[in-house]
């Protein structure tokens, strides 16, 4: 009975394969081209994601630097006020810090 089952299974498999067409050389080449294009797109995406992460890191660093400069500027202005000076008076250190903060703000958009 098992030989009959094997023979029947082989006949069924042959019948299934008779309707199957193998891909043409053109189909195979088109598939290879699509796979190559897909790989290139994946590589481009990975590069873009890496660049995005670097930009986020740079942005965070600039933001932290700006906050630090703003704090230093506030401290200088407070010292000037405590010493009886006007914050608007010509103070090169405070002006330099203000310019750095403005420059960082422009960089961050």
C-alpha positions as CSV (number, residue, x, y, z in Angstrom):
1,X,0.0,0.0,0.0
2,X,2.9,2.4,0.7
3,X,4.3,1.8,-2.8
4,X,0.9,2.8,-4.2
5,X,0.8,5.9,-2.0
6,X,4.3,6.9,-3.1
7,X,3.4,6.4,-6.8
8,X,0.2,8.4,-6.3
9,X,2.2,11.2,-4.7
10,X,4.7,11.3,-7.5
11,X,1.9,11.4,-10.1
12,X,0.3,14.3,-8.2
13,X,3.6,16.1,-8.0
14,X,4.2,15.7,-11.7
15,X,0.7,16.9,-12.5
16,X,1.3,20.0,-10.3
17,X,4.6,20.7,-12.1
18,X,3.2,20.4,-15.6
19,X,1.4,23.7,-15.3
20,X,4.3,25.6,-13.8
21,X,6.4,27.8,-16.1
22,X,10.0,28.7,-15.2
23,X,10.9,32.3,-15.2
24,X,12.5,33.6,-18.4
25,X,16.0,35.0,-18.5
26,X,14.4,38.5,-18.8
27,X,12.3,37.8,-15.7
28,X,15.4,36.7,-13.8
29,X,17.4,39.7,-14.9
30,X,14.6,42.0,-14.0
31,X,14.4,40.4,-10.5
32,X,18.2,40.8,-10.0
33,X,17.9,44.4,-11.1
34,X,15.1,45.0,-8.6
35,X,17.0,43.4,-5.8
36,X,20.1,45.5,-6.6
37,X,17.9,48.7,-6.6
38,X,16.3,47.7,-3.4
39,X,19.7,47.1,-1.8
40,X,20.9,50.5,-2.9
41,X,17.7,52.2,-1.5
42,X,18.3,50.4,1.8
43,X,21.9,51.6,1.9
44,X,20.7,55.2,1.1
45,X,18.1,54.9,3.9
46,X,20.7,53.7,6.4
47,X,23.0,56.6,5.4
48,X,20.2,59.1,5.8
49,X,19.2,57.7,9.2
50,X,22.9,57.9,10.3
51,X,23.1,61.5,9.1
52,X,19.8,62.3,10.9
53,X,21.2,60.9,14.2
54,X,24.4,63.0,13.8
55,X,22.3,66.1,13.1
56,X,20.2,65.4,16.2
57,X,23.3,65.0,18.3
58,X,24.8,68.2,16.9
59,X,21.5,70.0,17.6
60,X,21.5,68.7,21.1
61,X,25.0,69.9,21.7
62,X,24.3,73.3,20.2
63,X,21.2,73.6,22.4
64,X,23.1,72.7,25.5
65,X,25.9,75.2,24.6
66,X,23.3,77.9,24.0
67,X,21.7,77.2,27.4
68,X,25.0,77.4,29.1
69,X,25.9,80.7,27.3
70,X,22.5,82.1,28.3
71,X,23.1,81.1,31.9
72,X,26.5,82.8,31.8
73,X,25.0,85.9,30.3
74,X,22.3,86.0,33.0
75,X,25.0,85.6,35.6
76,X,27.0,88.5,34.2
77,X,24.0,90.7,33.9
78,X,23.1,89.9,37.6
79,X,26.7,90.7,38.6
80,X,26.4,94.0,36.8
81,X,23.2,94.9,38.5
82,X,24.6,94.0,41.9
83,X,27.6,96.2,41.2
84,X,25.3,99.1,40.3
85,X,26.1,98.9,36.6
86,X,23.4,99.0,33.9
87,X,23.2,95.7,31.9
88,X,23.0,97.9,28.7
89,X,26.3,99.5,29.3
90,X,29.2,98.6,27.1
91,X,30.4,95.4,28.5
92,X,32.5,93.3,26.0
93,X,32.1,90.0,27.9
94,X,28.3,90.3,28.0
95,X,28.2,91.4,24.4
96,X,30.4,88.6,23.3
97,X,28.1,86.1,25.0
98,X,25.0,87.7,23.5
99,X,26.6,87.4,20.1
100,X,27.4,83.7,20.7
101,X,23.8,83.1,21.8
102,X,22.4,84.9,18.7
103,X,24.8,82.9,16.5
104,X,23.6,79.6,18.0
105,X,20.0,80.6,17.7
106,X,20.6,81.3,14.0
107,X,22.3,77.9,13.5
108,X,19.3,76.2,15.1
109,X,16.9,78.0,12.9
